[in-house]
């Protein structure tokens, strides 16, 4: 089941990118996916020819961008947008996202390892240390 869901997600990225390249209308989610893909030209070939790609780790990277952007759009956990804006001023928005994604990934891994919900307080605390 997990592999099927992962493949469906990968297919969604591929279809979104194909629609963008063919200048077809995009849903809001497809537009968000395309925006992240545009910012990662090193992945374009993999998205366009997924059957030729052995390493699918870049899908996690793109997904973390989308997850973080959703957090920023909703300012959840409360205060994350302030952290992002301050960090963006120092190192630029895309690099700020990458730094914050590392913290997000670690928080999710730790929560999964311990079979608990991620702690928003600990997550924000770690983000403030960047």
N, C-alpha and C positions, 0 to 999 in steps of 0.2 A: 504494500500500500504506500509506504513512504517513497519508494522509488517511482511509483506511478505519479504521486503528487509532485515530486521533484521534476519529473519529466514534463508534466503539465505546466509547471511554472516556467521551465526553460522554454517550452514551446510558446508560451505567452510572450516572453521576451522576444523571441524570434519573430513571431507574427507582428508584434507591435513595431519592431524595427523595420520589417518588410513593408508594412502599411505606411510608415513614415517615408521610406525611400520611394514608394510609389505615389506619394502625396495623396493618400486616402485619408478620410476623416478618422480621427482617433478619439477614443473615450478619454475621460480625465486620467484614469489609471495608465492607459497606454501612453498618454502625453508625458506623465511623470517618468515612466520607464524610459521613454525615448530621450528625455532631458538628461537622465543619468548616463545613458549609453553614449550620447553625444560628447559628454565630458570625459569619456574614456575611449579614445580612438584606438588604443592598444587592444581593445576587445571587439572591434567592429568585425574583423575577419571571423572570429569565433562565433559571433552572433549570426553572421551571414552564412556560415558553413559549420553548423554545430556538429555534424557527423564527423568532421575532421579534427575535432578538438577532444583530446584525452583528458585534459585538466578542466574540470567544471568549477573550480574554486572561485572563479570570477563571478559566478552567479551569486554566491554568498556576499561578495564585495558589493555588487550592485544592489542586492536586497538590503544590506545594512544601510546603504545610502538612502534607500526609500524609507526604511524604518525610522532612521534618524530624522529625515525630512518631515515625516508624519508627526514625530514628537515636537519638532520645531513649529510646525503649522498649528498645533494645538497647545503649545507651551506646556506639554505634559511630559515629564513631571514639571510642576510649576517652578519656573526659574531657569529652565534649560535654554530658553531663547536669549535671556540676558547673558548667559555664559557663552553661547554661540556668537552673539554680536561682539562681545569683548574680544574673544579669540580671533574672530574674523578680521577685526581691525588690526590685529598684530601680525597674522600670518596668511590672511586671505581666506575666503569662504570655503573653497574646495579643500584646502589643507586643514582647515578647522574641522570640516566634516570628517576627514580621515582620522584625525587625532581623537575626535569624539567617538567615532565608530569603533576604534580599538577598545575604548572604555565600555561601550555598549556591548561589544562582543564578549568581553571578559565578564561583564555583569550577567549576561544571558547564560554563558557557560557555567558560571558559579552557581546560579540558581538551578539550572538543569541538573548539575552534578549533585546538588543537595536536595533536589526534588521540592523546591520551594519557589514562591513568587520572587522576582527580583525586588530588592529593596530600593525604593526610589531615593531614600535618604543617602544610602551608601553610594548609589550611582551618581547622584549630584555631588557628593563629597569628592568622589574620584574625578569627576569632570572639572571641578574647581582647581584640582591639583595640576592640570595640564599647563 
